[in-house]
């Protein structure tokens, strides 16, 4: 076993058992000569450095008819780079005792690194990450293999009601926006290696990137680290700013599936990152369906009537207008009754808003749980990366709890009325066909 691995494992255990929750983070910020913004938190509690590089190279940037190209491109970054084979990269990761990861959603493509902070090990790990970012091989055989794997995975996923629900819901609430584009077998199979390389060149650039660093190093070391990760990238052009202008018409979509349980989603586009209504929506959503067993939806749908084991709501701000969504699963024979209760709870909430007692309980929970968002280096990195990638104020975390505490029932009622409108709510139901023989109940 590599000698560095136990050392890193011990440090990771320390993160989980000994990290002290902080109320805020001192975030240092600058821009590299290549035009990349950098966000840095210096903390010497653990001999670890966490790094994340985010690119505007996500689903939002996929050309029409090429949904899935962002994930395919991202997946190939670790499949050979700078003359290193996939196996050579894997061996180097093991030798260095580092962790590499990342992912792609509709707003950003991310690569992250965790390494010990010893300069020799840190510099070698950063050099490897820089090579993956700046010099991918896009080897033809690996391209064909990765594309085939994505096609195979999608075919399997399309047999699952949860996948069908998510895809259909996004397509319905974003009828003319990139957020509504979903990969199909046909779009994936149509993507060529040349198109992947063109997508990489257009979007993996210094001006479409942001770097977040948390850990045991100095400002000077952090500047050198960020420079190493970006100096080999072309400057590129800033990503365009979009604003969804089209809201869906109220509708209900039902898709067949042999599952006895029906999967249900109800919602609409609601809010962008940085919208001042986020905090009233956050607190209000806790009361409505985000607070687990104490939420209104859980009490009415699960506790009183037993229609669902779990029912929830959430508000998901994105770079463009993210969604408000209610979700649940119920027997096929109970779909109509469950939806009646859900809609009645939502309509009452939109009309009357929460009570003062509900709001205070929600605020207490959100404020008291806030420290858990910052009780490890990894969690700090996640928060800093969100601030950097979405251009939130540097004091966002410093002011978070005070903004939660300041929310009033009136603000919640008004914010929900602005962002959740009955005439634009879309309901999607997938499955429940396997329960058609059961007797239908009546709404209480």
Protein Blocks (a to p, Z undefined) as FASTA:
>chain_A
ZZklmmmmmmmmmmmmmpccdfbdcddddddfkopacdddddfkbccdddddddddbfkl
pcghiahjlmmmmmmmmnogehiafklmmmmmmmnopacdddddfkbccddddddfbfkl
mmmmmmmmmmmmmmcgkiaklmmmmmmmmmmmmmmmmmpmklmmmmmmmmmmmmmbfklp
ccdfklmmmpcfklmmmmmmmmmcfklcccddedjddfklmmmmmmmmmmmpcfbjaddd
dddfbdcdddddddddfbfbdcddddddfbdghiaklmmmmmmmmmmmmnojmpmklmmm
mmmnopafbdcddddddfblcdddddddddfklmmmmmmmmmmmmmmmmmnopafklmmm
mmmmmmmmmmmmmmcfklmmmmmmmmmmnopafklmmmmmmmmmmpcfklmmmmmmmmmc
fklcccddeehjlmmmpccdddZZ
